[in-house]
Amino acid sequence: EIAQYLDYDPGPAYRAGVCFATGRTPFDEEFCLDAPADAGRRYLLLGDSHAAQLWPGLSGALQGGVVLQATAGGCRPIPGEYEAVSLQCRRMMAFVLNDFLARERVDGVWIAGRWNASAAHIERLFDEAQRLQGMGVDVTILGPSLLYDRPLPRLLALGRLRGDSALAS
């Protein structure tokens, strides 16, 4: 049963091709950043695929509110990085970071990405978070996500077969 997840396609859960831009698929800002006036609290999930994977859980768990989503493959919201990723990433981040957040009220921005330990990388991430906070935006940085050297379903299934519950660790 666990191994069946080796064929799992996360695209629909990530809202690929709509709120998670990949390759040549654009980001649909009208759909992904819109919420009814009576939606309650509004949070924006911003980042790369590591952010997109959080959308189903965060949107399902948030009571009395809505999670807006602006995510793209390999697209971390760090100035100096997202400009070189893809046209979709560059357009989405420029719009969200410079236009959308300047004119729209959100109760918070959750930033997630495949972070690395480079001091310069972390410094630029924190600088951008402080810039947004200076605009009155409450910022939370999420992550890093767990990474595995093989697909997790494979590790879990092998661990079960071998009686080694720590294999995935």
N, C-alpha and C positions, 0 to 999 in steps of 0.2 A: 504493500500500500504506500509506503514512504517513497519507494523508487518511482512510483507513478508521477511524482512531482518533477522528475527530470525533464518531462515534456511540458511543464507549466509555462504558459506565456503570460508574463506580467503586464503586457501592453494594455489590456483593458483596465486593469486595476490602477495603472499609472496614468490612464487617460491619454495614451500615446496618440499622437497626431492631432490632438486638440489642445490639452493643457500641458502636455509633455512633448515638446518639439524634438523630433529626431531627424537626422539627415536633412532631407529637403522638405519635411512637413512643417508648415508654419505654426506659430502659436496663435490661438484664437483668443485675443485679448477681450473681445466683447463677451464671449461665453465664460471665460475662466476668471475674469476679474469683476463680474457683475453679480450683485446680490440684491434681492428685493429690499426695499426700505425697511420692512418689518422683520428682517432676517435676524435681528439681534446682534450679538457681537460678531465682528468680522476680523478674521485673521488671514494673513497672507503667508503661504508656504512658498519659499523662493529658493531655487538652486538647481542642482543637476539631478541625475537619476537617483542619487541617495536621498534627495528631498522627495522626488516623485514617489518612491516606495513608501513614504510615510503618509501620503494623502489618504488612502483608504482607512487606516487606523485613526488618524487625527480627525478626519471628517465624521467618522462614525462615533467617535467618543465625545466630541464637542456637543454639549447640550445647550440649546438656546443660542445657537450661532452658526456661522458658516465659515468654511475654510476655502479661501480663494487659492488658486494655484498658478504659479508661473515657474515652470521648470523646463529644462532642455538638456539633452545629452551632453555631458562633459562641460556644462555651463555653470561654473561657480560664480556667484555674484561678487567678484573681487575685481575692482578696476585694475587694468593692466593685464588681466588674464582673459576675461570673457571676450574682449575685442578680437582675440586671435582664434577663437574656437570655430564659429560658423556665423554665417549671415543671420540665421534665425536667432542664435544666442545673442549676438551683438544688438540686434533690433529689440528683442524682448527685454534684455537687461537695461538698455538705454531708456526705453519707454518706462519700465517699472520703476527704476531707481531715480530717474530724473523728472518724469512727468506724472505718472500715476500717484506715487507716494507724496508728491508735492501738493496735489490737489484733492486727493481722496482720504477720508478718515478711515483708518483701520485701528483695531484695538491692539494689534501686535503683528510683528513680522517674525516668522520662524525661518531661519536660514539654515540650510543643511547642504552638505556637499561631501565629496570625497577629499577630506582634508589630508594634507601631508604635514610633516613635522618641520618643514623649512621655516626658519625664523622670519624671513621676509614674507613668506606666504601668510603666516599667522598675523604678522604685524599689519599687512594690507587688509586682511579680513577684519581685524579689530578697528582699524581706521575707518573702514566703510560702516561698520556697526555704529561707531561714535558719530559719524556724519549723519546717519539716519536718526540717531537719538537726538542730535542737535536740531533736527526738523520736527521733533516731538513724537517720533515713532518709537514705540517700545519694541526692542529687538531681543530675540533669544536665538543663540547659536546652538544647533543640535548636532550631535555626532562626536566623534567619528562612528560610522557604522562598522559592524563586524565584517571582516573580509575573510574568505576561506580560500585555500589553495586548490580546492576541488569543489564541485557543486555540493551544497549542503545536503540535499536529499541522498546523494551517493554516500556521503560520510555517515549520515544517520543510519541508512540501510545497512552498510557494511558493519558499523558498530553493533547494530542489533544482531546481525548474523554471527558475528564473532564474539558476542557477549561482552563487548567493550564499550560501555556507555560513555566513556571519555574520548572516544576516537575523534569526534568533531571538535573537541577542545584543542 
